[in-house]
């Protein structure tokens, strides 16, 4: 009996030591990803039409560089890199939360109709308030300079209203009609179709210039943000991330099923309602400032889940860093591969996310 107890204690001690070792490795790998993000950021700042060396970039970041290089870095490239990191982070935390709260791997701001609601709101502002126009004499390779917004505040504000309208409809349906998590996804698909139809109807009555502006806005572009908007997104993303980290054990319980969560005292409805609102708020801000960046909120959580599993203590920070890496990489590739122009970042994230979306659908039907 004593020998059996000793054997059991030794086995438990070995399992605990093994678990701690794996946990430490995952934490170490997180810092490796963080370092990779830093290296990619330096490269993204250095690469472009006005080539810079990594040393010049580092000197400028330390305040030791002057002249044109300093202007290019701080006024053009640094805001773009910061916006990519923060927007990727915000969409990733939104996707992690939505997938857990709805217990559906297809959940994301894009599939719930939040992005399409923002596109409808922006289209309405562009046409109804005359917020878009073109610049004469601009080469067609420079897509970002082909159109500009005469009243960017109204476009951003209406886009945010459209995104939050989609969110409020989803939350109202889930609260009043007691929709299941699967039904909420279907409601999001229906809302997406409604907003897409509304956007097409607006384009039908728009001029050629307004249509060009609408199409450009929906491409997705991280170069539109000022430092004030980046600061607002950072504050919102940080607060929402802290909220979900604080509720990490509740999210882990929800991942095991609603009955399990209720059995250990989790207030499922309250957590789901608040969590969905906060996740949608971050996604709405990012989409309002940068346009439709498709599938990133779906892609980043799944990549992170393959790395560290479903434990939200690690899944949340991993998804955030993966989202930041993916969006910064997509923007850097799009900015450097088309000469002096810019390939829309939303196109690249769609190329990355669409195959995963189809894979999840096929795997779901297979089960």
C-alpha positions, 0 to 999 in steps of 0.5 A: 500500500505504501509502495503504491502511494509512493508510486502514485505520488511520483507519477503525479510529481512527474506530470506536474514537472512535465506540465510546468516544463511545457508551460515554460517553453510556451512562454519562452516561445511567446517572447520569440514571437515578440522578438520576431515582431520587433524584427519585422517592424524594423524591416517594415520601417526600413523597406519601401521606395525610400530605402533605409538601413536598419541602423538608420531606423534604430538611430531614428527610433532613439532620436539620433537621426535627422533629415529626410529619413527621420521624416519618412520614419516618424510621419509615414512608416511608423504610424503605419507599422503601429496601426498594423500591430494594434489593428491586428491585435484588436481583431485577434482578441475580438476573434478569440472572444467571439469564438469562445463565447459562441463556442463556434470556430467560425465566429469572427467580426467578419462572419457576424456582419460587423465589418459589413455594417461598417462598410454600409455606414461608410458608403452612406457617408460617402454618398449622402454627405459627399465625403469622397473625391479623386485627385487629378494627375495621380498615377494609377499605380498609387491606389492609396492616392487615387481617392481621398476623403474630404470628411474623414471624420464623417466616414469613420463615424458612420462606419462605427455606427454601422458596425455597432448597429450590427452588434446591437442587433446580434446582441438583442436577438441573443438576449430577447429571443434566446438564440443558440450560439449557432443561430447567432452565427446564422443571424450574422450571416443574414445581417452580412447579406443585408448590409452588402445589399444595402451597400450595393443599393447605395452604389447604384445611386452613386457617381463614378467618383463616389463608387471609386471611393467606396470600393477603395474604403472597403479594400482595407488600408492601415495607412489612414490612422493618425496617432490619435486614432492609433492611441484610441485603438490601443487603449480600447484593445488594451482594456478589452484584452485585460478584461478577457485575461481577467476572465480567462478561467470563465472563458476556459469553463465556457469552452468546456460547455455551458452546463459545465460553466454553470455548474462551477458558478459562471454566469454564462449569459452575463459573460457572453453579453458583456464579452460580445459587446466588448469584442465587437467594440474593438472590431468596430473601431478597427474597421471604422478606421481601416476599412474591411480587413477580412478573416484576420479575426478568424485566422489568428485565433486558430493559428494560436490555438494550434500553438498552445491549445485552448487554455485562454491564459496562453491563447489570448496573448498568443492570438494577439501577437499572431494577429499583429504579426499577420497584419504587419506582414500582409501590409509590408508584403503588399506595400513592397511588392507593387512598386510604388503602389500598395496592394490592399491589405484586406485582399491579402488577409482574404487570401490567407483566411478564405482557405481556412474558412473553407477548411473549417466548413468542410471539417464541420460537415465531416463531423 
